[in-house]
Amino acid sequence: MIIESQMTWAPGQIRLTAATYPNGRLALLASDPETGEPLAKLTVNVPELELAPGEIVLKDWSENEGAYETLEAAGLVELTGRGVICGFELASICRWLGGPL
């Protein structure tokens, strides 16, 4: 799926693809739509964290700044109002609205 990027380091469009973490959770990957070059993993796997079905942990800091805005503008996520500390940052727990990729 190709979507418009709100991330300052990836202006224009990105290709969004899905993978799974070893525990079966959804991993969202961004790549260049023309070259296929990997750009970023937009999610974080926190195995000990309980998530409801359809929830993801979104990394929206550092090189991923703008990831939430990108996915929200495409109608793919919504905030749950919950988060989890990952290192020194707060990762947002979001509902994945995009269905299978």
C-alpha positions in Angstrom: 0.0 0.0 0.0 1.4 3.4 -0.9 0.5 6.3 1.3 1.5 10.0 1.7 4.3 10.5 4.3 4.1 13.1 7.0 7.7 12.2 8.1 10.2 14.9 7.5 13.0 12.5 6.5 10.7 10.7 4.0 8.7 13.4 2.1 6.3 12.3 -0.6 5.1 8.7 -0.5 6.1 5.5 1.3 5.2 1.9 0.7 3.7 0.4 3.8 4.0 -3.4 4.2 3.3 -5.8 7.0 5.4 -8.4 8.7 5.0 -10.2 12.0 7.1 -10.3 15.0 8.1 -13.8 16.4 5.1 -13.5 18.8 2.7 -13.0 15.9 2.1 -9.3 16.4 1.9 -6.9 13.5 5.0 -5.1 12.4 4.7 -2.2 10.0 7.5 -1.4 7.6 8.1 1.7 5.4 10.0 1.5 2.2 10.7 3.7 -0.8 7.9 3.0 -3.3 10.2 3.3 -6.3 13.3 1.4 -5.2 12.0 -0.8 -2.5 14.7 0.5 -0.2 13.8 -0.1 3.5 13.2 3.2 5.3 12.0 2.3 8.8 10.1 -0.1 11.1 7.2 2.0 12.4 6.2 -0.4 15.2 7.9 -1.7 18.3 7.4 -5.2 19.8 7.0 -5.3 23.5 6.3 -9.0 24.2 5.4 -8.6 27.9 2.8 -5.9 27.1 -0.9 -7.0 26.9 -2.5 -5.7 23.8 -6.1 -6.1 22.7 -6.6 -7.8 19.3 -5.9 -5.2 16.5 -3.6 -3.0 18.7 -0.1 -2.1 17.7 2.7 -0.2 19.5 3.8 2.7 17.3 7.3 4.3 17.4 6.8 8.0 16.7 10.1 9.5 17.8 13.6 10.0 16.5 13.8 8.7 12.9 10.2 7.8 13.0 8.9 11.2 14.0 5.7 11.8 12.0 4.7 8.1 11.8 1.5 8.6 13.7 0.4 11.5 11.6 1.2 9.6 8.4 -0.8 6.5 9.4 -3.7 8.6 10.9 -4.0 10.8 7.8 -4.3 7.6 5.7 -7.1 6.3 8.1 -5.0 3.4 9.3 -4.7 4.0 13.0 -6.3 5.7 16.0 -4.9 6.4 19.4 -6.1 4.4 22.4 -4.9 6.9 24.9 -2.5 4.4 26.3 1.3 4.2 25.9 4.3 2.2 27.0 7.8 3.4 27.9 10.4 2.1 25.4 13.9 3.1 26.6 13.6 6.8 27.2 10.5 7.4 25.0 6.8 6.8 25.1 5.4 4.6 22.4 1.7 5.0 21.5 -0.6 2.1 21.6 -2.9 2.4 18.6 -5.8 0.5 17.0 -4.9 -0.8 13.6 -7.8 0.1 11.2 -6.1 -0.9 8.0 -6.9 -4.6 7.8 -4.5 -6.9 6.1 -1.7 -5.4 3.9 
